[in-house]
Amino acid sequence: DRNAHVYVVGADPSSGEANDYCALQVIDITTQEQVAELRIKALPRMFAKMVDFIGRLYNNAHVVCERTGIGQAVCQDLDRVLM
């Protein structure tokens, strides 16, 4: 039962250009196992929406997002737009 577990989403944004992919993984803190991952080319705003959706899907998971460079825009969208 997913609701009985605590999850964290680790997000690594990128520009989505050339060979630069965005990536995220979901870790089940209860079992200490990786339960999902995503590697995709996406613009920062779209990646922020994906992180938000997946975080909500996994029991309102805590999100840890790399925030240097392009990651700052993703963090701002998560904080100010998607809350």
PyMOL commands that set and color helices and strands:
alter all, ss='L'
color gray80, all
select helices_A, chain A and resi 2-4+44-57+71-81
alter helices_A, ss='H'
color red, helices_A
select strands_A, chain A and resi 7-12+22-28+33-40+62-65
alter strands_A, ss='S'
color yellow, strands_A
deselect
rebuild
show_as cartoon
